[in-house]
Amino acid sequence: MFSGIVETMGKVAELRPEPPGCRLIIRQPQIAAETRVADSVALNGCCLTVVECDGEVFGFQAGPETLARTNLGDLKPGAFVNLERSLKVGDRLGGHFVTGHVDGVGRLLEREDCGQWSMFWFSVPQPLAAQMAAKGSIAVDGVSLTIVDSEPTRFSVALIPYTLEVTTLGRLQPGDKVNLETDILAKYVQRVLEAKEWPPDDFVR
């Protein structure tokens, strides 16, 4: 479990083929020094398990499903990623509950910069839009954000200068892919509403 409060950015040092997946080697000295094998770390909001630590770098194995359903499959050496280690019991929850299970991929549609502040519009798969609402929470590349406007195929967020500086969001340009995870509470509400339409359980025990 994560909070969506990115600790820092790391840099992709190497993409090592391990068919049918690959090994992602990330360079970030501070995180690497405090990380152990089997720890969970969110990369761009995708929860992965640390499989190696070596000095200033640490590595993850990403399978074909992860590479196909997130933007991790588009990473190249030198690219930056958002990093957040899993929450500890008793930690402050500065963002919202984020599981690290990416629901879908969107794209940056528009970027409106006003000085050091920005308004972003992202595309969203319509099934996920049903789990989103204005003033609700969304994780974009692992960053906990508040939705400004929510429409059937797109949504907007307002980004402060700090977020633009310390996460990969400040580097995004229209067309770039982002990982999306909707609020876990919205998923359960949607499921309860769907269950009301289920046919009666006529199974005889």
N, C-alpha and C positions, 0 to 999 in steps of 0.2 A: 504494500500500500504506500502511496505517495501523496504529496500535497499540491503538486504543481508549482512549487516555488523552486525554480532552477537554482542550483548551487553555483554552477560555473559552466563555461563552455570547454569542451575538449576538441582535439583535432584528430582526424582520422590519419593514423600513421601508416597503416597497411591494410589492404584487403587480401586476405590469403584464401585462395580457393580450397574448399573442402566439400567436393561434390556430395550431395546435390545442393549444399549450402555454402557458407563461407565463414571465415573467422574475421571479425572486426577488431583491429588493434587500435586502441585509442590512447593518445598521449595527453596526460594531464597530471603533472607531478604531485600536486597536493592530494588529489583524490586517490591516485595510485598508491601513495605512501600509506593511506589509511584504509585501503580496501584489501579484502582477503578473498581467496577462491571460495565460491559458493554464495557470495554476497549478491544481492539484487540491486541493480542500477537501472534507472530509466534513461534510455538514449532517445532523444526526441519524443519522449513520452511512451516509448515501448520498453516494457520491463524485460530485461535480459539478465542471465546469470553469469557472473564473472567466472571464467574457466582458467585464466592465467594472470599472474601479476609478475612484472619484471622491471624493477627500477621505476622509471617514469611512465611506463605504459601498462595497460591491462587489456585483456582480450575477452571477447564474447563469441559464441557460436550462434549464427543466425541461419535457420532452416529456410527452405524454399517458400513455405507459407508466409513467414515473416517478411522475407525479401519482396514477395509479390504483393502483399497487402499493406505495406507501409512504405514510407519514403526511404527506408534504410537501403533498399535495393538500388537506389539511385546515387548512393554516396560514392565519392571518389577520394583518393588520398589528398589530404590538404583541406578537405571540407570540415566545417565546424559542426558540432552536435551539442545539444543541451544535455546536461548531466544532473541527475538528482538521485541520491541514495535513498533507500527505503526508510520510512519513518520508524522511529523507536517509540515504544510505549512511554507516554509522558511528554513527547515532543509537542511544541506549539503547532497548531494547524493554521498556517497563515493563508492558505489558498482554499481548496476544497478536497474532498476525498477523490483521489485519482488511483485507479487500479493498475495502470500501465498496460491495459489490454486495449489496443487501438481498435476503434469501431469502423473507421473508414478513412479515406484520403480525400482532402479537398485541395483547391488551388487558390492562390491569391489572385483575385479578379481586379481589384483596384487598390491603389495606395495613395491617400491624400495626405501629404506632409504639410504641416503648418508650423514652421519654425522647427523646434525639437520634438514636437508632438506629431502623432500620426493617427489617421483613421484607416483601418483596413477592412475590405470586403472580401470574404472567402466564399467559394462555392461549397456546397454540402450535398451529399446524396440525400434525396428526398426522404427516405425512411428515417434517417437520423434527424432531419429537421423536425419531425414529430416529437422528438425528445428534447427540443430546445425552445427557450422562451426568452424574451427581452428581460434583462436583469438577472437571468440565470447564469450558470457557470458552464464553461467549456474549456477543455484542455487542447491547446493548439501547439503541436510539437512539444508536448509536455509542460507547457506554460499555462497556469491557471489564469483564465481571463473572464471578465464579465461581458456578457452579450449585450450590445446596444440595441440593434434591430435584428429580428429573426424573421426570415421569409421562407417560403417552401423550398427554394433551391440555393439560398445564400444567406449569410449573416454578417454583421459588422461588429468590430471591437475597436475601442479607443485605447491607444498605447501611450504610456507616459515615457519620457526620455530615459528613465532608468531601465525599463524593460527593453527598450530598443537597443540600449548599450550593452546589457549584460546577458542577453539571449540571442539566439540566431534570428529572431524575428526582425531585428533591425536590418538584417542583410537581405531580406526577402525582396523579390521583384515580381511583378505580375507574371503569372504562369507557373511559378514555383509551387511544388507540392508540399503539403503539410499533413501531419498525422492528426486525426481528430478523435477525441474521446468525450462522449457526452456524459452528463452528470449521472452517477449511478442511481440516485434517487429517482430521476426521471424515468429510467429504465423500469424500475419496479412499479411506478405509477402506471406506466403504459401497459405493463403486463397484467396488472389488476383489472384495468379497463377492458383489455382483450379477453380476459377470462370470463367476463360477464356475458360474452357472446358465444361461449362454448356450448355445444349441445349437452343435454343432461347426461350424466354418467349412468348408463343403463347396465353396466357390467354387474353381473350377478356373482356375488362372492359365496 
